[in-house]
Amino acid sequence: MHKEIDQLISWLQQSNDFYLNEKVAVKNIPNEGKGIVLLDGQIRRNEIVISIPSTHQINFNSVLYHISKFNSNINVPHITHSGEEQDKISHMYDEPRVKAYNIFTTESLLKMSSFQLLSLYILAEWIFLPKWSSNTIDSYWKPFFNVWPKIDDLKSIPAIWENSNISQYKLLLPFLTSDSENHCQRLNNLISHDWAVIQPILEEWLLLFDIQYNIEDVYEDYLHVYFIINSRCLYSEIPLKKEDIASKFTLVPYVDFINHSAEMDRFCFPKIEYTHANISDVGQFVIRGGPYTYKIPNEQILFNYGPHSNDFLLNEYGFTLPTNSWNYLDITYIINDIIGNDNDVTKYLKTNDYWGEYTINQDGFNYRATVALSLFVTKDYQRVDKLILGYMSEDYFANKIVNITTEILNNLLLEYQQKNDALINLDTYNETDPCFYNLSNIYKGHVDMLTDVKNKL
């Protein structure tokens, strides 16, 4: 991989606006894959670590720009390509992307989401182009593609177990926690929806070009590409997608080697900056040092992906943290099941907007859960009114609901202990396999959290 990283840096150096701090480099991190580490010296607050120009980012705007090189009918003011180079390329009959991209109209591209357009474009440039050209044409993005993870590197993601026809981990789906199962289902729905949009285009390409490739294989590559995007996308304003929050992201080479820290506002932070070299109205993606000063050789350069639980990290990125202070459990289904047959309590909670969204985290049951359980146990509507309005403390109800909260905690503890035991007893169990390890780590994290909460009651 050293060769590929060197080639990536050489490609990035084509832009005078690329900057890589000489004090950092990519290295293998035990049990974490690749990461960026400090070589020597110090990285201080606001010091630039990496700066990537818009010319080397993949996002909705830059994809339109590159597609328009091969289709002169694609016209989005201030975004798409124009000029002599476009005319020259459009008359190159041996350039397969002219034929492939000429099935698009400006309208058909603009109505796609970022996930749809980027999945389609990356499949074209990374997977299809070598087949279309018999490996004679390289994509502009090839140095970026070459350092992306293989599908096996993403094997821990539950939605891949669910959707891939060749995944060997489908047997682990019943072992997902309720939070992971719900998250996985949300991703499944997005994957299916986006595939329905781009599948007809992919099938048209298969008809246009005589290559040994079928739609079932394309779908496996689509899953690979989808989760490369999903696990590496970084927030960025995309002018053409102002109303679509889910489409406001960009893929940034080299920056995507930075690993996650659970700590907020301590390590490095991303910032979008604007320079004369920006294309397609997307800014320079800059990583700057945070409050923490790096000064220990081989120390990892980190930033926070967000306040995410291990269930979230597993489903979105395919990893978990050994300890994670952001772990929580959604217990809405449990409390709804307990109080759902009490029509008066249910009506009151719905009327006052306290129905649902019940969770447990390291601090205990959230306020909404405390309100719901306090009303269910005491039927004291007047005091619960005061609790909601802030005129009464939760402490008044603590002893009154301790039995029901303890029962909930004990049931959850038993569930996760039994699931972990069942996982370990599988014939295929392998503690060094990240798919097994991550599930077990989630169970252990929840057991530790629930035990701490129970001890505080």
Secondary structure, DSSP 8 states (H G I E B T S, - for coil): -HHHHHHHHHHHTTSTT-EE-TTEEEEEETTTEEEEEE-SS-B-TT-EEEEE-GGG-BSHHHHHHHHHTT-TT---TTTS--SHHHHHHHT-TT-HHHHHHTT--HHHHHTS-HHHHHHHHHIIIIIIHHHHTTT----TTHHHHTTS--GGGGTT-HHHHHH-TT-S-GGGGGGS-HHHHHHHHHHHHHHHHHHHHHHHHHHHHHHHS--S--HHHHHHHHHHHHHHHHHH-EE---GGGTT-GGG-EEB-TTGGG-EE-S-SSSSBEEEEE--TT--TT--EEEEE--SS-B-STT-B-EE---S--HHHHHHHHS---SS-TT-EEE-HHHHHHHHTT-HHHHHHHHHTT-SS--EEETTEE-HHHHHHHHHHHH--HHHHHHHHHTSS-THHHHHHHHHHHHHHHHHHHHHHHHHHHHHHTSTT--TTSHHHHHHHHHHHHHHHHHHHHHHH-
